[in-house]
Amino acid sequence: MQKPVIIAEIGCNHKGDMNIAHKMIKLLGTFKLLNENSYIDIVKFQKRTNKELLSQDEYNAPHPNPRNSYGRTYGEHREFLEFNLEQNKQLKKWCEEEGITYSTSTWDLTAAKEIVSINPKLIKVPSASNLNFEMLEYLRDNYCGEIHLSFGMTTREEERKIIDFFKLKNRAKDMVIYACTSGYPVPFEDICLNEITRLKETYGKEVKAIGFSGHHLGIAVDIAALALGATYFERHFTLDRTWKGTDHAASLEPQGLQKLARDLRQAHLALQYKDKEILDIEAVQRKKLKHEVELCK
């Protein structure tokens, strides 16, 4: 079984503040010092061109939950949380300094073009944008890194259309597809972990790997996802779950993310067959404890 890859999605949880984003990256870089198994492989942000994604009415409308808004309108709120290309270059540099891979979700064609220009190892397509074939075509034809894509809010017919679109140019082999339920947070009965098994059985031979993008509470579910065959694990990360914003409540704080990384890697070590009938650790105990008693005749 492939070792688990753990992705800390900062997303917009930096509250539009580069200093907070830097603090979060540096904190993630210290995890391995606390426990050799608790390190984070990838940090992920988001890139949106809001006037491309939103109609004028949507842009100028109030935030649906004003308590979480960082602006007078939804458009102003989204712009407040957005980092420009130069700032993303700096985020990438900070990640590299901490030995962590930088990545970003791109929500539209303009954002995709900008992020491709700084050539990260991987780019994520969020569930909300996985039917934006103009953007998918640009990524497929102009970007040679890994393309990670979530299947939240997606029909099975749409899944197949997306996979076949990448297969046309032999790019499905560079894809990691994620089982995902789009909700913040998602109740346990709606996580539907068996979707991992379905994706693995349906597309496992066509794509690079299957991932699990979780928006649930706690970390127990992720261990089950590992046992079902997920190898990439994406969880939202925040410094404080009580902060203003939509994603914080469905995010893990530092201690929770450390425990998740540790537990996934320890569970991975345990998920294997015995390489011989009597392990070395058992041989000592067998000699001391095990006695064969013949049946009386």
C-alpha positions in Angstrom: 0.0 0.0 0.0 1.3 3.5 -1.0 2.3 5.7 1.9 -0.4 8.3 2.8 0.2 11.8 1.5 -1.2 14.5 3.8 -2.4 17.8 2.5 -3.1 20.8 4.8 -5.6 23.0 3.0 -5.2 26.5 4.3 -7.5 27.7 1.5 -8.9 31.0 2.7 -8.3 30.3 6.4 -5.5 32.9 6.4 -8.2 35.6 6.5 -6.5 37.5 3.7 -3.4 38.2 5.7 0.0 37.1 4.4 1.5 37.2 7.9 -1.1 34.7 9.1 -0.4 32.5 6.0 3.3 32.6 6.8 2.7 31.7 10.4 0.6 28.7 9.3 3.3 27.5 6.9 6.1 27.9 9.5 4.0 26.0 12.1 3.3 23.1 9.7 7.1 23.0 9.1 7.6 22.3 12.8 5.4 19.2 13.0 8.1 16.7 12.2 10.1 18.0 15.1 7.2 17.1 17.5 6.8 13.6 16.0 8.6 12.0 13.1 5.3 10.7 11.7 3.3 13.9 12.0 4.8 15.9 9.1 2.7 17.5 6.4 3.5 16.8 2.7 1.6 19.5 0.9 0.1 22.9 1.8 -2.8 24.1 -0.4 -4.2 27.5 -1.0 -7.0 28.8 -3.4 -6.9 31.1 -6.4 -10.0 32.7 -7.8 -10.7 35.5 -10.3 -13.9 36.7 -8.6 -15.3 38.8 -11.5 -14.9 35.8 -13.8 -16.6 33.5 -11.4 -19.5 35.7 -10.2 -22.1 37.6 -12.1 -22.4 41.3 -11.4 -25.5 40.6 -9.3 -23.7 37.9 -7.3 -20.6 40.1 -6.9 -22.7 43.0 -5.6 -25.0 41.0 -3.4 -24.5 40.8 0.4 -22.8 37.8 1.8 -25.4 35.1 2.6 -24.0 35.0 6.1 -23.0 38.6 7.0 -21.4 37.5 10.2 -18.7 35.7 8.1 -18.2 38.5 5.7 -15.0 40.5 5.2 -16.6 43.1 2.9 -19.8 45.0 2.2 -20.7 42.6 -0.6 -20.0 39.0 -1.4 -17.6 40.2 -4.1 -15.7 42.5 -1.8 -15.6 39.6 0.7 -14.0 37.3 -1.8 -11.5 39.9 -3.0 -10.4 40.6 0.6 -9.4 36.9 1.0 -7.6 36.7 -2.4 -3.8 36.6 -2.8 -2.4 37.9 -6.1 0.2 36.1 -8.2 3.2 37.7 -6.6 1.9 36.7 -3.2 1.5 33.2 -4.3 5.1 33.2 -5.5 6.0 34.2 -2.0 3.8 31.5 -0.5 5.6 28.9 -2.7 9.0 30.2 -1.5 7.9 30.0 2.2 6.7 26.4 1.6 10.0 25.4 0.0 11.9 26.9 2.9 9.9 24.6 5.2 10.4 21.5 3.0 6.7 21.3 2.2 5.2 21.2 -1.3 3.1 24.3 -2.3 -0.1 23.9 -4.2 -3.2 25.8 -5.0 -6.8 25.1 -6.1 -7.7 27.1 -9.3 -11.3 28.0 -9.7 -11.3 29.6 -13.2 -9.2 29.9 -16.4 -7.4 33.1 -15.4 -6.4 31.7 -12.1 -5.2 28.5 -13.7 -3.0 30.4 -16.2 -1.5 32.4 -13.4 -0.7 29.4 -11.2 0.6 27.4 -14.1 3.1 30.2 -14.7 4.8 29.5 -11.4 4.9 25.7 -12.1 3.9 24.1 -8.8 4.2 20.3 -8.5 0.4 19.9 -8.5 -2.7 22.0 -9.1 -6.1 21.1 -7.6 -9.4 21.5 -9.3 -12.1 21.9 -6.7 -15.5 20.2 -6.9 -17.2 23.5 -7.8 -15.0 23.9 -10.9 -14.6 20.4 -12.2 -17.0 21.0 -15.1 -15.2 24.1 -16.3 -13.8 22.4 -19.4 -12.2 25.5 -20.6 -10.0 25.5 -17.5 -9.6 21.7 -17.6 -8.4 21.9 -21.2 -5.8 24.6 -20.4 -4.5 22.5 -17.5 -4.5 19.3 -19.5 -2.7 20.8 -22.5 -0.4 23.4 -20.9 0.6 22.1 -17.4 2.7 19.0 -17.0 2.4 18.5 -13.2 -0.1 16.5 -11.3 -3.8 17.4 -11.6 -5.8 16.7 -8.5 -9.6 16.9 -8.8 -12.4 16.5 -6.4 -15.7 14.7 -7.2 -18.0 16.5 -4.7 -21.4 17.5 -6.2 -20.7 15.4 -9.3 -22.8 12.7 -11.0 -21.2 9.5 -12.2 -21.9 10.5 -15.8 -20.0 13.7 -15.2 -17.1 11.8 -13.5 -16.7 9.6 -16.6 -16.8 12.7 -18.9 -14.0 14.3 -16.9 -11.8 11.2 -16.9 -12.3 10.6 -20.6 -11.5 14.3 -21.3 -8.1 13.8 -19.7 -7.6 10.4 -21.3 -7.9 12.1 -24.8 -4.4 13.5 -24.3 -3.1 10.7 -22.1 -3.2 12.8 -19.0 -5.5 10.7 -16.7 -2.4 8.9 -15.5 -1.3 12.3 -13.9 -4.6 12.7 -12.1 -5.5 12.1 -8.4 -9.2 12.0 -7.9 -10.9 12.6 -4.6 -14.0 11.2 -3.0 -15.7 14.2 -1.5 -19.0 15.3 0.0 -19.3 19.1 -0.3 -20.6 20.5 3.0 -19.0 22.5 5.9 -19.0 20.5 8.1 -20.4 17.2 6.7 -22.4 14.9 9.1 -21.0 11.4 9.4 -23.9 9.8 7.6 -23.2 11.9 4.5 -19.4 11.2 4.3 -20.1 8.0 2.3 -16.6 6.5 2.6 -17.5 3.6 0.3 -17.3 6.0 -2.6 -13.5 5.5 -2.2 -14.0 1.8 -3.0 -16.2 2.7 -6.0 -13.7 5.2 -7.4 -10.9 2.7 -7.0 -12.8 -0.1 -8.7 -14.0 2.2 -11.5 -11.0 4.4 -12.2 -8.1 3.0 -10.2 -6.4 1.6 -13.4 -6.8 4.9 -15.3 -5.6 7.5 -12.8 -2.5 7.9 -10.6 -4.3 7.5 -7.2 -7.5 7.9 -5.2 -7.7 10.6 -2.5 -10.2 11.6 0.2 -11.1 15.2 0.7 -12.8 15.5 4.1 -14.9 18.3 5.6 -16.0 16.4 8.7 -15.3 16.7 12.3 -12.5 14.7 14.1 -9.9 12.4 12.5 -11.3 8.8 13.0 -13.0 8.7 9.6 -9.7 9.3 7.8 -8.2 6.1 9.1 -11.1 4.2 7.6 -10.5 6.0 4.3 -6.9 4.7 4.4 -8.1 1.1 4.9 -10.5 1.5 1.9 -7.6 2.5 -0.3 -7.3 6.3 -0.3 -3.7 7.5 -0.4 -4.1 11.3 -0.5 -5.8 13.0 2.4 -6.9 16.6 2.2 -8.1 18.4 5.4 -8.8 22.1 6.0 -6.3 23.6 8.4 -6.9 26.6 10.7 -5.2 28.2 13.7 -8.6 28.7 15.4 -11.9 27.0 14.6 -13.8 29.9 16.1 -12.4 32.5 13.6 -14.8 34.3 11.3 -15.3 32.5 8.0 -17.1 29.5 6.5 -14.4 26.9 6.5 -13.0 27.2 10.0 -15.6 25.0 11.7 -14.8 22.1 9.3 -11.1 22.5 9.8 -8.5 20.9 12.0 -6.4 23.0 14.4 -2.6 22.3 14.7 -2.9 19.5 17.3 -5.6 17.7 15.4 -3.7 17.9 12.2 -0.6 16.5 13.9 -2.5 13.6 15.3 -4.1 12.9 11.9 -0.7 12.7 10.2 0.7 10.5 12.9 -2.3 8.2 13.0 -2.5 7.8 9.3 1.2 6.8 9.0 1.0 4.4 11.9 -2.1 2.8 10.5 -0.3 2.5 7.1 2.5 0.6 8.8 -0.1 -1.8 10.3 -2.0 -2.4 7.1 0.0 -5.2 5.6 0.1 -9.0 5.5 2.7 -11.0 7.6 5.7 -11.5 5.4 6.2 -15.0 6.9 4.1 -17.3 8.9 5.9 -16.7 12.3 7.2 -13.2 12.6 10.5 -12.6 14.4 8.7 -10.8 17.2 6.4 -13.9 17.6 9.2 -16.4 17.5 10.5 -15.4 20.9 7.1 -15.6 22.4 6.3 -18.9 20.7 9.4 -20.5 22.2 8.4 -19.3 25.7 4.6 -19.7 25.6 3.4 -22.1 22.9 3.0 -25.8 23.8 1.6 -28.4 21.5 -0.5 -31.0 23.3 -1.2 -34.2 21.5 -4.7 -35.7 21.5 -5.2 -38.7 23.8 -5.8 -41.9 21.9 
